[in-house]
């Protein structure tokens, strides 16, 4: 009879494991972009990605002066492509191993077209119509951890009492 309960318990534990202890980030979308904000993010050593209407590129050797942004364009590494299109101003999940890199990203949105031979960008800051500054969402992450612990404890309690012959055993 106890074997009948092992499979459902293992199934529940595996479902809990995949949904437990998730980490989250927010995009903190801004429509107004200025050189002071960009300078501050550059000083914080953020990783900049530009979204063109036909693709994305990372920025390297960034210079901001006279309300203009200048940088070399490099391909976005594959490991950074997983979080390229999150939900703006909402909670987005991130794998724990990707968290450190992801929360260092700044995404700039530019309505221009990326030329396949283009290796450099020199544009006024005002041409960017949106900026997403990824940031760790501590509240959502803490809630996930708390609910995960409660869920695991509840399943553990049921396992001990159902399989172990407690008051809920059959």
N, C-alpha and C positions, 0 to 999 in steps of 0.2 A: 504494500500500500504506500509505503514511503517513497518508492521509486516513482510513483505517479506524480508526486509533487516536485521532484527534482527537476524535471524538464521545464515546467512553467517558471520555477524559481530561476533557473539558469537563463531562460529567455528574458525574464524581467531584468535580471542583473546585466545582461548584455545590452538591453535597450537603455538602461540607466547609464551604462558606461559610455555609450555613444553620445548621449545628450547631457552628460554631467560635466561640471567644472569647465564650462565654456568661457572664453574670454571675448570681450567686445570692444569695439571702437566706434567713435562718431566722426563724421566728416567735418563738422563745424563750417558749413558752407557760408561763404561771404560773397556778396555781389560787388561791394566797393573794395577795390584793391588799390593800395598806395605804395609808394616806394619805401616808406618807413616800415610798414608791415613786412614787406619782402626782405628788407635789410635785417630786421629782427629775426626772421625765420632763417635767413642765410647765416647769421651769426650763431644760431642754434644748431647749425650743421644739418639742417633738414635735407631730405632727398627730393628734388623737384622733378615733376613729370608734367609735360605739356600735352594736352589733348587737342589735336587738330581736328578738323571736320572729317578727315579721312585716316586718322591713325594717332598713335602716341609715340612720344620720344622723351627720353630723360635729358636733363640739362647738366652740363659739365662746365667748369671754369666760368661760373656765373659772375657777371659784373652788373651792378645797378647804379646808374648815375643819370642825372638830368632827366628824371622821369622815364628812363628807357632801360630795358633789360637786354643784356647781351650775353650769349652763352653758346657753347658748342652743343650740338645735338648728337646724342648717342642712343643706341637701341636700349629699350627697357629690358633689364634681365628677366628671364623667364620666371624666376622666383618671386618677382614683384608683380607679375601679371594677374595673380589670383584675386587681388583686391582693387582692380583698376576701375570697376564700375559699381561701387557700393550705393546703397540708398542714402541720398543726401539728408542730413539732419535727422537720421533715425539710427537706431542701434544696429550694428553690423557685427556678426561673429567673425572671429579670427582664430586660426589655430595657434595654440600656445607657442609653438616653435617659430611662427611667423610674426608674433606680436611685436618684438623689438624693432624689426625692420619696418613693419607696416605703420606703426605710430610715428615714424620719422618722416612720413611722406607728406608732400604738399603737391596738390594737383591744380594746375592752371589750365583754364579752358579758353581756347583761342579759336575764333571762327574761321581763320584762314586755312588754306589747304597746304598740306605738307608735300613738297616736291621730293620725288624719290632720290634726287641727287643733293638735296639740301643737307648741309652739315653744320650750319650756323644760323642762329636766330638773333635778330636785332630789331626789337619792336618797342613802341611806347607801352608803358605799363597799362595805360588806359585801354589798350586793345584787348586785354583779358576781360572776359565777361563774367567770370566766376573763379573762385579759389576755394578748394577744399583742403583744410588743414587737419589731417588725421590726428586723433587724440584718443588715448586710452579712456574707456568708459568704465570707471571704477565702480559706480553704483550697480550697473547691470552685471558686471563680472562678479561682484560680491553677492548679489542676489542669486546668481547661478550657483555659486559655491555653497551658499546656505541651503538652497533647495536641494542641491545634490546630496549634501550631508544628511539632511532630513529624509530624503528618499531612500538613501542607502541604509540608514538606521531603521527605517520602517520595514524595508524588505528583510533586513537582517533579523529584526524582531519576529517577523512572520515566519521566516525560515526556521529559527530556533524553536518557536512554539508549534508550528505545524509539523515539521519533520522530527523535532526533538520530543514530541509527545506532551507539549504544553496544553493549556486550556483550549486551544483552537484545533487540536488534532482530532482526527476522525477514527 
